[in-house]
Amino acid sequence: MFDLKSILRPNIASLTPYSSAREDFKGEAEIYLDANENSIGSAITTHVLNRYPDPLQLKVKEKLSKIKGLTPPNIFLGNGSDEAIDILIRAFCNPGKDNIIILPPTYGMYEVAANINDIEVKAINLKENLQLDLPGISLAINKNTKLIFVCSPNNPTGR
């Protein structure tokens, strides 16, 4: 069986996850004193706007697990693709050492996130017919290549 921790950066793999009292408490409460929330209620009385959402998104993941046939721990929810890209790069790439491969023309955030995290970017352009240059990709891979971003469908080509 594949062990995800075997490819994580060692400092990431050894982190102790942050745990809030809200995560540890499994129930409903009228007042939470641990989260700096507005304990007197929402200004708009038709909605509960004074509470943080579930940090583990358990109810959403339960519903998605039934639709997708996955277990909730195998579902990642983020604030858009940019957050997921950044988290992947931070989790698997060592700054100043590792590299990623992108396949231009493609989504620009791969390169932006790599640059923010001091990760080398190897760009292997798509062929004239907008297909992957598999020999070029293969030649670009080295021991420090940690991620290859293959966008499907590709932005902006739609392929």
N, C-alpha and C positions, 0 to 999 in steps of 0.2 A: 504494500500500500504506500502511496506517495505521502511523504512527510513535508508539509508546507514549511515547517520551522527549519528544515534543512537548507532552504534557499533564502530565508530571511536574513537581513543584516543581524549579526550576533547581538548588538546592543538593543535592537528592536525585539528579538526573540526573548531576551532576558527581562524585558520590562514587566512590571507588575501592573496590570490594568487598573486605571482609576476606578474607584467604586464610591458611589454616593449613597447616602442613606435611602434615597428614592429607589435605587436599583435593588437594595437589599430588602426593602419592605415590599411584601407581596399582598397588597390589599388596597382598600379604598379608605381615604381619610378626608375629613373636612378641612383640617388645618395641617399644613406641613411647615415646620419651623426651621427646616434645614436648608432651604433653597433661596432665601431672600425674595420670596414671592409676596404678592399683595394678599395679605390674609383677610382683608375685608371684602374681597370679591371684585368682580369686573365692573368697569364703568358702564358697559353695555350689558344689561341684565339678561338679554336673550342668549348670550354666549358666555362660556367660561373661558375668559382670556387672561386670567391671572395665574395660570399654572404652566410650568414648563411641560413640553410633551415628553412622553416616555423615551428616555435616552437610548433604549435598546429596540424601540419600535416593534415590540413583541406582537401586538395585535395585527399590525400590518404584515409582518413576516409570517404569522400564522395563516392569514388569508392567502398571501402569495404562495406559500408552501403548498397549499392545496391546488392552486391553479397550475403551478410549475412542476409539481412532483419533487420538490426539494425539501430538506429539513430546514427549519428557521436558522440554525447556525451557519448554513451554507448560503445564506442570502445577505448581500451587502446592499445597504441603502445609503445613498449619499445625496449631497446637495448639488446635483447635476454631475455631468461627466468630468468637469474640471477638477472637482474635489477627488473623484475616484482616481484620475490620472495622477494627481499630486500625491495621494496616499500610496499608490503603487510604486512610484519613483522613490519616495522617502523610505518605504519599507524594504525595498529590494536593492537599491543602488547606493553604494558608498560614495559620498561627495569627493570629487577630485580624483577618483580612481576608476569608477565604472562607466559604462556607456549604454546608450539605448540606440535602437535603429528605428528610423521613421522612413516612410515611403512616399515622398512628395510627388505630386501635389496631394496634401492631406490636411487634416485638422491641425491648426497652428498651435493648439494648446500643449501638444506633446513637447514641442521644442521649448515653449515658454516655461513649462514646469521643470524641464530638465535644466534649463539655464538658471532658474531660481535656486535649484538644489545643487548647482555646480557639478552637473553630470554631462559628460561628452555626448554629443549628438552625431550619429552617423546617418547621413541622408542618402538613401539609395533610391534614385528616381524611378518612377514607373516607366515601363517601356512606352514607345510611341503609341501602341494600341491600348495603353492604360492597364496592361497586365503587370503582375509582379515580375521583377527581375530576379528570379530565384538564384541563378549563379552569382549575381552581384550581392545579394543578401548573404549567401553562404560565405563568400569571400570576406565580407565585412565582419562576420562574427569572430570574436576572440574570447579569451578566458574572462574578460571583464564585461562582456555583453550580458546584461541582465534582463532586458525587456526588448521585444520587437513589437511595435504597434502596427497591427494589420487592421485597418478600419474597414468594416463591412456592414452596410454599404459605405463606400469611401466618400468622404467630404473633401473636395467638391465634385468629384467625377461621377458619383452615383453608382460606381461599379462595385 
